[in-house]
């Protein structure tokens, strides 16, 4: 937790990893680096003052305060922040620096530090440093160029951490979708000749193929004459999967069973329309109960 908000740089990377391209994208030149180094002495003089003011501001917010459990932890984070504050102006912007900032971004994301909190903290630093530098060097014609160079470097620094927020969130979403796609699909016998197959979670092409196998095996094993395929628990279906559902229901009909598709969402209905499916070619019901009633009438009729 000591890495939250505060961090220090470390390591020297090798060229050729894309860092040079990133620096060009942010228009960070050797001149900008020299200007930042020129700010080091001024920034070092005011670092403690800025950090104390920053944590007084930070800890006034409940969302931020919950990341700190003890006063000792806050002091450790402040010391780390002082190190980072100075190294921001003098550390080499190389592959090692970039990897460290991305590592910190991953720590922030896992700990629940939101991008808003992170960017807000950075903005507070820059605002405070800008005021203090202008107070001390306001008559220096180089004061504004110095601050502009610092802002470019700071935005480059923020971008590294924010990239990892996006990557971490995408990885989390992919993992959850993978877990949902691996959920078992049960085949339930409601009565002689009638099956219910509820589908919950992500329905991708791989799982749609598995569903077809389950449904056809269920028809064979239970000698079913009607099958209710309920997709109420499926959030979205693309056109490819929608087409596979139609093929599955057609295959069921070839095995002597009539299928009723229930629980269609607006997105699923639109996906079916895109592939040319109409109400005349597909037996559907708005909800599971209605679908079971249709299937029972088919069996009894």
N, C-alpha and C positions, 0 to 999 in steps of 0.2 A: 504493500500500500504506500510505502514511502516514495514510490516512483510517481504517484498520482500528482498531477499538475507540475511537480518539479522533476527535473532530470538533468543528467550531465552527459556530455558527449564523450566518445571514446573510440579509439581505433582509427587506423588510417587505411582507407580503401585503395584499390587499384583503379586506374583509368579504364575506360572502355565499357563501363557498366551502365551508361546512359546518363550519368550525373552531369557530364559536360553539356549534354543536350538540354537537360533541365535548367541548368544555369543560364544557358543562352535564351531559353524560353522566358525566364524571368528577367532577362536583360541585366544579369549580374556580371559586372566586369571587374577587372583587377582594380580599377579606380574605386569601385564601390567597396571592395574589400579593404583597401587602404583607408578609405574614409571611416569605415566601421572600426578599424584598428585605432584610428585617431580619436574615436569616441571612447575607447576603452578606459582611459584615465578618468575622464569625467564620469562615465557610467560607474566605474569602480567606486568613486567617491560617494555616489548617491545610492549605490545598490542596496545597502542596509535600510536606508530611509524608504525607498520604493517598496522593498519586500515587506517591511513592517506595515506600511499603509495598505499594501495589497492584501495581506492576510487579515487585517482588520476588516477590510471590505468583503473579502471572500467568506469569512466565517459569520458574516451577518445574514447569510442565506442558508436556509435549512437544507436545500438540495446539495449545497457544497459542504456544509458542516458535517453531514452524515458520513463523509468519506474519512473523517479524522476521529479517532477514538480517544486519544489521550493528548495531553499537552506535550509530552515527550516526543510523540510522533510528529506533532506540528513543528517542533524545533528541528527535528531531523530533516523534515521536508524543506524547511526554510534554509538550512545549510546547503542542501542539495540545490535549491533554487539559486542561491548566491553563486555557486559554482557555475551553473548553467548560464546565469545572467552574464557573467564575465566571458564565458567561452563562446557565447553567441557572437561576440565581437571579434574573437581571435581564432576560433577553431577553424581548421581547414574544411572547406565545403567539399569533401570527397566522399567516396563510397562508404567509408566507415561512419562518417557523420550521418549520411542518409539512412543507413541501416539502423543506427541507434535511434534516430527520430521515429522511424517506422516501428521499431520495437516498442518505444514509448506509446505510440498510437495504439498498438495492440493491447498494451497494459491498460490504457485509459478505457478502451472499448469493453474489455472484459470486466473492469471494475465498475462499469456503469456511468463513467464520466461522459456526459453528452457532448456532442460537437458544439452546442451553444455555450456550455460552461467553459469548454476549452478555448474557443475563439474569444469569448468574453474576457477570460483571464488574460489572454495575449493582448487584446485591445487595451485593457486597463494598464498593462505594462508599458505599451508604446505611448499611450496618452501621458502617463506619469513621467516617463523618461523624456518625452518631447518637451513638456513644460519645464522640467528641471534643466535640460540642456539649453533651452532658449533663455532661461533666467541667468544662466552662467555664461553663455557664449552668444547672447542675442546680438551683440554688436559685431560679432565676427561674420564677415560676408560668406564664410563657408558653413555657417551653422545650418542653414536650410538644406544645402546639398548633402551635408552629413546625415541629416535626419531622413532625407529621401532615400539615400543609399541603405540606411538601416531598415527602413520600411520594406524595401525590396527583399532584403535578406530575411527579414522576419516573415514575409509572406511565403518565401521559398521554404522556410523552416516549418511553418504551419501546414503547408501543402503535404509535406512528408507524413506527418501524423494523420492528417485527414484522409489521405489515400488509404491508410490502413483501417480507418473506421469503415470505409466503403467495402474494402476487401473482407474484413471480418464479418460485417453484416451479410454480405453476399454468401460467404462460406456457411454462416449459420442458417440462412434460408435454404441453401442447397442441401445441407445436412437434414434439416427438418423435412424437406420435400422427399429426400431419399428414404427417410424413415417412414414417412406416410405412404410412399409407394410400395414399401415392403410389408405393409399391414396385410394380414391374411384376409382372404375373401371367403366367408362361410357360405355354404349351401344348406339352407334350412328347408326341411319338409314341413309344410303347413298342414297338409292332409294328403291322402292318397292322390297322386297325380299332380299335385301343386307344390312348386318350389318357390322359395324366396331367396334372392341373392342381394343382400345389401352391400353397397360399395361405399367405403368411407376413406377419405384422404385424397392424395394426388392420383389422378388417373392418367398416366402417361402411356406411350405406345407399348412399352414393355409390360406394364401391368394390364393393359387392355388385352394383349395376347394371352396372358395368364388367365384373365377372366373368361375368355372364350373356352379355354381348355376346361376350366372348372365347371362352366355352365353345361357344356356338352357331356362331360363325364357325369354330372349330376342327373341330366336327362336320362342317360343310359342306365345308371345305377338304380334310379328310383322309378324308372319307366314313367317319367313325368309327361303330362299332356299340356301343362301350362306353367309358365315361368314368369314371376314378377321380378324384374331387374330394377332395383331402387338405387338411384344415384343422388338422393337428397344430400348425402354427406360429401359430395364432390363439388368443390368450389368452382372449378373451371374445366372446360374440355375444348381442345382445339379441333380444327376441322379434320385432321388426320385421325384423331381418336374417335371423333363423332362418326366418321366413316367406318371405323373398325367396329363400333357398337352396332351399326346397321348390318354389317357383315355377320356379326355374332348372332343377331336375332334371325337373320336369314338362314344361317347354319342350323339354328335351333328348329326352325320350321321344317327344314329338310329331314330332321330327325323325328318329326311328328309332334313337336311341341309349339304352342303359340306363346309368344313373348309379349309382355306388357312393360313398357318403360315408364317408371314413375320418378317424381322428384326433380323434374327438369327446372333448372334455373333459367333466367333470361339469357345468360351468356351461352348456355348449352343449347337452348332453342335456336339462337342466332347461328351457332356453329352448324347445327343440323340444316337450317335453311340455306346456308352457304353451299352445302354440298347437294342441294336440290331435293331434300327430304320434305314431304308434305304430310299433312294429317291423314291423307288417304293411304299412304304407303307405310305408315308406322302407327302401331297401336300404343297410345300413351295415356297417362292419367296424371292429374295435377299433384296428387299426393298418394302416399302408400296405401291408405285405407281404401281409397277409390280404386286403385290398381288391383288390390286383392278382390274387391267386389266384382270387377270386370272379369278377372281370371276365374272366379268361382262360377259366374254365369256361363262362361265359356265351357267349363267342365260339366255343368248341370244341364246345359242346353243341347 
